[in-house]
Amino acid sequence: MISRPACGSQLAPHLLLYLGSWLIVYMKTEFVLRALANERRLQILDWLKHPRKHFRPQVDGDLVEDGVCGVLIAEKLGVSQPTASEHLKILREAGLLKAKRIKQWTFYKRDEAQIKNAKHTIVRRV
């Protein structure tokens, strides 16, 4: 006798996929909100809107094309490089910043597409 799958078990993979997708969106939103819940991180995002206006020229990398060196961000914030790096890491992991390595330096710029998606998600959920 061939056993048949339990009633509704064929829907389970679709349900799991939906729940997994929902969980990813929920967790992503939580990371974004936590990243934005800090005045220094909000300041960094604001400065990076117009990097030429807020940062001095840098030796390597273009301020707009490549992003702003983490050292300059730490300098402008008035904090140590490890402190600035932690703020930048949180913003990057939330998907709000892109990081690019040039030589031994890391350059940061806003990820406008992800910021736009985060805004829509927050508005939709709140």
Secondary structure, 3 states (H helix, E strand, C coil): CCCCCCCCHHHHHHHHHHHHHHHHHHHHHHHHHHHHCCHHHHHHHHHHHCHHHHCCCCCCCCCCCCCEEHHHHHHHHCCCHHHHHHHHHHHHHCCCEEEEEECCEEEEEECHHHHHHHHHHHHHHC
